Amino acid sequence: MEKTTEPNQEEAPLLAGIEAGGTKYVCAVATNPTEPLLETRFPTEDPEKTIEQAVAFFKEAAESYGPIRSMGIGTFGPADIDPRSPGYGSILKTPKLNWSGYNVVNAIRDGLHLPVPIAFDTDVNAALIAEAEYGGGRNHRFVAYFTIGTGIGGSFMHDGVLLHGRMHTEIGHMVMPNFEKVLGHSTNVCPFHESCFEGRASGPAIEARWGVPGGELPDDHPAWDLQAKYLAAGCINLTAVWSPDLIILGGGVSQKAGLIDRVRREFHEMSGDYWSLPPLELYLQTPVLDQMAGIVGALTLAQRLL
């Protein structure tokens, strides 16, 4: 647990945020979303153990900084993020063991015994909110965000408003070509679809294909040329469907050194110069907030409730 700022009783209200990722949970409290007062992170395990750790953190934080006034949660998906739904706050059908049907919002409320308002959205929506407010999406009307990590998610914002349909977008499950035929094999880790973006290009897909996590592969490994093809194809599809001002590629996988430049080259080749776009260095970006985007977005969700 990291304490970053001394308590100041004149600062209020106290915000709580959770970046509920598929691999790790990040919890923080703050009065300013970009400056956490106290933060912790731990692996995402079974629901009860994970939420128990989150609740313990927030109870300790409240002892030091006073009562929590609101909370924002940006979660891995799929999730029920419709406040009008009886299942609001729940994780939907997921391959993550024991999480399907688990109501995160109710578990947090019950654990803290506090009637605080809680905003519940996807982790990628939270990250986009942060980038639009404080990062690369500022001063743009149409902003898109991909996150590439344990899974692949996508988010869209128009004039500062997140676009929600009947449920949240599922960019990770768009149909994706098989670029691996030249390798003589085919890797798709999605249990639901034969060939989708997440199944081909997520962190688990990289590990299944090459036998080690992507973080252990050298920068010049052929894995990254293949990964760039998949990410460029996703960006091409998004450009054709929505034509954003820019696309931000977040998540752990996208932070690999040199990968964004490979993606830009592949995008240029695939696009055939069909679209009139800004320079690709401006159109395809990595997050300005880097790995802080998720938790800053969760805290911003909390702030918007007040």
C-alpha positions in Angstrom: 0.0 0.0 0.0 1.4 3.3 -1.1 0.7 6.5 0.8 1.4 9.5 -1.5 0.0 12.5 0.3 -0.5 13.5 4.0 -4.1 14.0 5.0 -5.5 17.5 4.9 -8.8 17.8 6.7 -9.7 20.9 4.6 -9.7 18.9 1.4 -13.1 17.3 0.6 -14.9 15.4 -0.6 -13.0 12.1 -0.5 -13.4 10.0 -3.6 -12.8 6.3 -3.9 -11.9 4.5 -7.1 -11.4 0.9 -8.2 -9.7 -0.2 -11.5 -11.1 -3.7 -11.5 -8.9 -5.4 -14.1 -8.9 -9.0 -15.2 -5.4 -9.5 -13.8 -5.2 -7.0 -11.0 -7.3 -4.6 -8.9 -6.1 -1.1 -8.2 -7.8 0.8 -5.4 -7.3 4.5 -4.4 -8.7 7.4 -2.6 -8.3 11.0 -3.6 -9.8 14.5 -3.5 -8.3 15.2 -7.0 -8.6 12.3 -9.4 -5.1 12.8 -10.8 -3.4 12.8 -7.3 -4.3 9.7 -5.3 -3.8 10.1 -1.5 -3.5 6.4 -0.9 -3.3 3.5 -3.4 -2.9 -0.3 -3.4 -2.9 -3.0 -6.0 -3.3 -6.8 -5.7 -4.1 -9.8 -8.0 -7.7 -10.4 -9.2 -8.5 -13.7 -7.7 -11.8 -15.2 -6.7 -14.5 -12.6 -6.1 -14.9 -12.9 -2.4 -11.2 -12.7 -1.7 -10.7 -9.8 -4.1 -13.5 -7.7 -2.8 -12.5 -8.4 0.8 -9.1 -6.9 0.1 -10.7 -3.9 -1.6 -13.1 -3.3 1.4 -10.2 -3.6 3.9 -8.3 -1.0 2.0 -11.1 1.5 1.9 -11.9 1.1 5.6 -8.3 1.8 6.4 -8.3 4.8 4.1 -11.4 6.2 5.7 -9.7 6.1 9.1 -6.9 8.3 7.8 -8.8 10.6 5.5 -12.3 10.7 6.6 -15.6 9.3 5.2 -15.8 8.3 1.5 -18.4 10.4 -0.3 -18.6 8.6 -3.6 -17.0 5.7 -5.5 -16.2 4.9 -9.1 -15.5 1.4 -10.4 -14.1 0.6 -13.8 -14.4 -3.1 -14.3 -13.3 -5.8 -16.7 -16.3 -7.1 -18.7 -18.7 -8.0 -19.9 -20.7 -6.2 -17.2 -24.1 -4.8 -16.5 -23.5 -1.1 -16.5 -27.1 0.1 -16.9 -28.3 1.7 -13.7 -31.9 0.9 -14.6 -31.2 -2.8 -14.8 -31.9 -5.2 -11.8 -28.5 -6.7 -12.4 -26.6 -3.3 -12.3 -23.1 -3.8 -10.9 -22.8 -7.5 -12.0 -20.2 -9.2 -14.1 -21.9 -11.1 -17.0 -20.8 -14.2 -18.8 -17.0 -14.4 -18.5 -14.4 -17.2 -18.6 -12.9 -15.8 -15.3 -13.6 -18.4 -12.7 -16.5 -17.7 -10.3 -17.0 -14.1 -11.6 -20.0 -14.7 -13.9 -23.1 -13.2 -12.2 -21.2 -11.7 -9.3 -22.5 -8.3 -8.3 -19.4 -6.1 -7.5 -21.4 -3.0 -6.5 -23.6 -4.9 -4.0 -20.5 -6.7 -2.5 -18.7 -3.4 -2.0 -21.8 -1.8 -0.4 -22.3 -4.7 1.9 -18.7 -4.8 2.9 -18.3 -1.1 3.6 -21.8 -0.6 5.2 -21.9 2.8 3.7 -24.8 4.2 1.5 -22.4 6.0 -0.8 -23.2 6.5 -4.5 -21.3 4.1 -6.7 -20.7 4.6 -10.4 -20.1 1.3 -12.3 -18.7 1.2 -15.8 -16.2 -0.7 -17.9 -12.4 -0.3 -17.2 -11.9 0.9 -20.8 -14.7 3.5 -20.4 -13.0 4.7 -17.2 -9.6 5.0 -19.0 -11.2 7.0 -21.9 -12.8 9.4 -19.4 -9.4 10.0 -17.9 -7.7 10.5 -21.2 -10.4 12.8 -22.5 -10.3 14.9 -19.3 -6.6 15.0 -18.6 -4.7 13.3 -21.4 -4.5 12.9 -25.2 -8.2 13.2 -25.8 -8.5 16.8 -24.6 -9.8 19.2 -27.2 -11.1 16.4 -29.5 -14.8 15.8 -30.2 -14.6 12.1 -31.3 -12.2 9.9 -29.3 -11.9 6.2 -29.3 -9.9 4.0 -26.9 -8.7 0.4 -27.1 -7.3 -1.5 -24.2 -5.2 -4.5 -25.0 -4.3 -6.7 -22.0 -5.9 -9.7 -20.4 -8.8 -9.0 -22.8 -9.5 -6.3 -25.4 -12.0 -3.6 -24.8 -13.1 -0.5 -26.6 -14.8 2.8 -25.8 -16.1 5.8 -27.7 -16.7 9.4 -26.6 -18.6 12.1 -28.5 -18.4 15.7 -27.2 -17.4 14.5 -23.7 -20.2 11.9 -23.5 -19.5 8.1 -23.5 -21.5 6.3 -26.1 -23.6 3.5 -24.6 -25.9 1.3 -26.6 -28.1 -1.5 -25.3 -25.0 -2.6 -23.4 -21.4 -1.6 -23.6 -19.3 -2.1 -26.7 -17.5 -5.4 -27.2 -14.7 -4.4 -29.6 -12.7 -7.4 -28.5 -15.2 -9.7 -30.2 -15.2 -8.2 -33.6 -14.4 -10.8 -36.3 -10.7 -10.7 -37.1 -8.8 -12.3 -40.0 -6.2 -14.9 -39.4 -2.9 -13.3 -40.1 -1.0 -16.4 -38.8 -1.4 -18.6 -41.8 2.2 -17.9 -42.9 3.3 -19.3 -39.6 1.6 -22.6 -40.2 -0.6 -22.5 -37.2 -3.5 -20.6 -35.7 -4.1 -19.4 -32.2 -7.4 -18.1 -30.9 -8.0 -18.2 -27.1 -11.6 -16.9 -27.1 -14.0 -19.7 -25.9 -16.9 -18.0 -27.6 -15.8 -17.2 -31.2 -13.7 -18.9 -33.9 -11.6 -15.8 -34.7 -12.1 -12.5 -32.9 -9.9 -9.6 -32.0 -9.5 -10.6 -28.3 -8.9 -14.3 -29.2 -6.1 -13.3 -31.6 -4.4 -10.3 -30.0 -5.0 -10.3 -26.2 -2.2 -11.0 -23.7 -3.3 -14.6 -23.2 -3.3 -15.1 -27.0 0.3 -13.9 -27.2 1.3 -16.3 -24.4 -0.6 -19.2 -25.9 0.9 -18.6 -29.4 4.6 -18.2 -28.3 4.7 -20.1 -25.0 5.7 -17.2 -22.8 4.1 -13.9 -21.7 4.5 -11.0 -24.1 6.5 -9.1 -21.5 9.2 -11.8 -21.8 9.5 -11.6 -25.6 12.3 -9.3 -26.9 11.5 -6.2 -28.9 12.7 -7.8 -32.2 10.6 -11.0 -31.8 8.3 -11.8 -34.8 5.4 -11.8 -32.3 5.3 -8.0 -32.4 5.0 -7.8 -36.2 2.0 -10.1 -36.0 0.6 -8.2 -33.1 0.9 -5.0 -35.0 -1.2 -6.5 -37.9 -4.0 -7.4 -35.5 -4.0 -4.0 -33.8 -3.9 -2.2 -37.1 -6.8 -4.2 -38.4 -8.8 -3.3 -35.4 -8.0 0.4 -35.9 -8.9 0.1 -39.6 -12.3 -1.3 -38.7 -12.9 1.4 -36.1 -11.9 4.1 -38.6 -14.3 2.7 -41.2 -17.3 2.5 -38.8 -16.9 5.6 -36.7 -14.2 7.9 -38.1 -12.8 9.3 -34.8 -10.5 12.2 -34.3 -7.9 9.9 -32.8 -7.6 6.3 -31.4 -5.7 5.7 -28.1 -4.2 2.3 -27.6 -3.9 1.5 -23.9 -3.4 -1.6 -21.8 -0.2 -3.4 -20.9 0.3 -5.1 -24.3 0.2 -1.8 -26.2 3.0 -0.3 -24.1 5.6 -2.6 -25.6 8.5 -0.6 -26.9 8.2 0.2 -30.6 4.8 -1.5 -31.0 2.9 1.7 -31.7 5.3 2.5 -34.6 4.7 -1.0 -36.1 0.9 -0.5 -35.8 1.2 2.8 -37.6 3.1 1.2 -40.4 0.7 -1.7 -40.8 -2.3 0.7 -40.6 -0.7 2.8 -43.5 -0.3 -0.4 -45.6 -3.8 -1.7 -44.9 -5.6 1.6 -45.3 -4.5 2.1 -48.9 -4.5 5.9 -48.2 -8.3 5.7 -48.5 -9.1 8.0 -45.6 -8.2 11.6 -45.1 -6.6 11.4 -41.6 -4.2 13.4 -39.4 -0.6 12.3 -39.4 -0.6 8.8 -37.9 1.6 9.9 -35.0 -1.4 12.0 -34.0 -4.2 9.7 -35.1 -2.8 6.5 -33.3 -1.5 7.3 -29.9 -0.7 5.6 -26.6 -2.2 7.1 -23.3 -0.7 10.3 -22.0 -1.6 9.0 -18.5 0.1 5.7 -19.2 -0.8 3.1 -16.6 -2.6 5.6 -14.4 -5.5 6.1 -16.9 -7.7 3.4 -15.4 -7.6 4.5 -11.7 -7.8 8.2 -12.7 -10.9 7.4 -14.7 -12.5 5.5 -11.8 -11.9 8.4 -9.5 -13.3 10.8 -12.1 -16.4 8.6 -12.2 -16.7 9.1 -8.5 -16.2 12.8 -8.7 -19.0 13.1 -11.3 -21.5 11.7 -8.8 -21.2 14.7 -6.5 
